[in-house]
Amino acid sequence: MEDFKLDKNRDLEITNGDFAIGDTDQQNIELLLLSHKGSFKEHPILGVGITDYLKSPEIISRLRLENEISNQLEFDDFFIKDVDVNDLENIHIDGNY
């Protein structure tokens, strides 16, 4: 999906005096994982709030996190092939918009 790109500080990226546009699939997934419900006013139930799950290493929390990621990505029209949260330092999400 092409959209406005954000820089590492999550500000609009400017290239040659104009907004940078490019592939934003990874950026969209990152924002979805980091944001909490209510962060997007037009879609108040969108957002995973991954930081809340990272504090609890229990297997039930990981299963809930995997389920929440899948549900939220589906809500955002992302076609999911695989979600794996066994390694919280390297969450694997395979799919596309």
N, C-alpha and C positions, 0 to 999 in steps of 0.2 A: 504494500500500500504506500503510495506517495503522499506526503503531507509536509507540513513545516517541521524542520529539524530543530532540536534543542541542543545547546552546547552542554558541557559537563556540569555547569551550574544551573541547568534546566531553564536557561533564558533562551529566547529565540536566537538561533544562529544566523549571523549576518555574513554573506559572501558577496564581495564586489558591490557593497552598498545596498543589497537587497536581501530579503528573507531567503534562507537556504531551503530548498525543497529536495527531498530524496526519499529513499526507502526508510520507513519508520516502524516496521514491524517489531523489531527488537525494542525500540524506544517505547512503543505502546504497551508491550508486555511488561517492561520495567515499571512504567508509571502505574499500570493496573495492579501490580504486585505491591508496590510501595504505598499506594493511596488507601485510605480507609473509606468505609461506607460514608457517604455524605460529602466526600471531597468534590465530586462532580455534581453540581447543583441540578443539571438537567437529567441526570441518572443517579438518584440518591442511593440506590442499592448496589452501585458498581464500586468495586474496590476490595482487595484481599486483606490489606493491613498485615503484611507478612511479618513485621517486627513483633507483633503480638504472639505469633506462633513460634518464633525463633527462641523465645525465652523458655519454652518448655520442650525438653528433648524426648518426652514420652511418645511411644508409638501411636497412641490414640491421637495426640496432637498432630503427628505427621500425617496420619490418615485423614484427619479433618482438613489439614492444610492442602493435601493433594485434592480432596474433594472440592474445597473452596476455590482453588486455582482452576480446576476443570469447569466448575459452574460459572465462574466469572468470565473466563475466556469464551465459553459458549455464548454467554450473554452479550459479549462484545463481537459476536459473529466470527470467532476464530475456530477453524476446523482443527480439532485435536487428534493427533495420532497417538501420542504418548506423553504422560506426565510422571516424573519420578522425583520424589523428594527424600530419598534415602540418605543422600549426602546434602545436608542443609547448606554447605558452602558452595555446592555446585548443583543447583536444581536443574533438571533436564526437562525441557518442554519442546516437543516436536509437533509441528503442524504449520498451518498457514492461514492467512486471511483470504 
